Amino acid sequence: MDLGASLAYWVQADDPEPLQQIRMLPTQLPGMMRRVELVEYYCERTGLAPASFDFYYAYGLFRLAVIVQQIYYRFVLGQTRNPRFAPFGQFCTVLSGAAAAVAEGKGRF
């Protein structure tokens, strides 16, 4: 589950533009592992071999969408005033849509 949560932050260079817009880490740069390579490395190091990591990736995306939604809700209520939280409503839509697409087999891991 921890790796799935981490993958939600892992935006690749070939991911759709909406995911590129919410990227917070330099994971899209040349030389960075792709998500599948990261999972392979993790499994190799831990001795695990899941049949499919889509469930965990979808979980991570949905989990992050919930976190972003909570922050945005507090922003809307004026409980936090940092202007960087203003687009988090849109971020939640992007993340939950990506999670649904992966869960339905229409998104890519």
C-alpha positions in Angstrom: 0.0 0.0 0.0 2.9 2.4 0.8 4.4 1.8 -2.7 0.9 2.4 -4.3 0.6 5.6 -2.4 4.0 6.7 -3.5 3.2 5.9 -7.1 0.4 8.4 -7.0 3.0 11.1 -6.8 5.1 9.5 -9.6 4.2 11.4 -12.8 6.0 10.2 -15.9 7.0 12.2 -19.0 4.4 10.4 -21.1 1.5 10.8 -18.7 -1.5 12.9 -19.9 -1.3 16.7 -19.5 -3.8 16.9 -16.5 -1.4 14.7 -14.5 1.6 16.7 -15.6 -0.2 19.8 -14.3 -0.3 18.4 -10.7 3.2 17.0 -10.7 5.1 17.9 -7.5 8.3 15.9 -8.0 10.9 15.7 -10.9 9.9 12.1 -11.7 9.3 13.0 -15.4 13.0 13.9 -16.0 15.2 11.8 -18.3 16.9 9.0 -16.3 14.1 8.6 -13.7 12.5 5.2 -13.4 9.1 4.7 -14.9 6.4 3.4 -12.5 6.7 -0.1 -13.8 10.5 -0.1 -13.3 10.0 1.2 -9.8 7.6 -1.6 -9.0 9.9 -4.1 -10.5 12.8 -2.8 -8.5 10.7 -2.8 -5.3 9.6 -6.4 -5.9 13.1 -7.5 -6.7 14.4 -6.0 -3.4 11.6 -7.3 -1.2 11.0 -10.7 -2.9 7.4 -9.8 -3.6 5.8 -10.5 -7.0 2.2 -9.1 -7.3 0.3 -10.4 -10.3 -0.8 -6.8 -11.1 0.0 -3.5 -9.4 -3.0 -1.7 -10.9 -5.0 -2.1 -7.6 -2.3 -0.5 -5.6 -1.7 2.3 -8.1 -5.5 3.1 -8.2 -5.6 3.0 -4.4 -2.7 5.5 -4.2 -4.4 7.8 -6.7 -7.7 7.7 -4.8 -5.9 8.1 -1.4 -4.2 11.2 -2.7 -7.4 12.5 -4.2 -9.0 12.3 -0.7 -6.1 14.1 0.9 -6.2 16.9 -1.7 -10.0 17.2 -1.3 -9.6 17.6 2.5 -7.0 20.4 2.0 -9.2 22.1 -0.6 -12.3 21.9 1.6 -10.3 23.7 4.4 -9.2 26.3 1.9 -12.8 26.9 0.7 -13.9 27.3 4.3 -11.1 29.8 5.0 -9.4 27.5 7.5 -6.2 27.7 5.5 -5.3 30.6 3.2 -2.4 29.5 1.2 -3.2 30.4 -2.4 -1.4 27.3 -3.8 -4.4 25.3 -2.5 -6.9 27.1 -4.8 -6.6 24.6 -7.7 -6.8 21.5 -5.4 -10.5 21.0 -6.4 -9.3 20.5 -10.0 -6.5 18.3 -8.7 -9.0 16.1 -6.9 -10.9 15.6 -10.1 -7.8 14.7 -12.1 -6.6 12.2 -9.4 -10.0 10.6 -8.9 -10.5 10.3 -12.7 -7.1 8.7 -13.1 -7.9 6.3 -10.2 -11.2 5.3 -11.9 -9.5 4.8 -15.3 -6.8 2.5 -13.8 -9.4 0.6 -11.8 -11.5 0.1 -14.9 -8.5 -1.0 -16.9 -8.7 2.1 -19.1 -5.8 3.9 -17.5 -2.2 2.8 -17.6 0.1 1.8 -14.8 
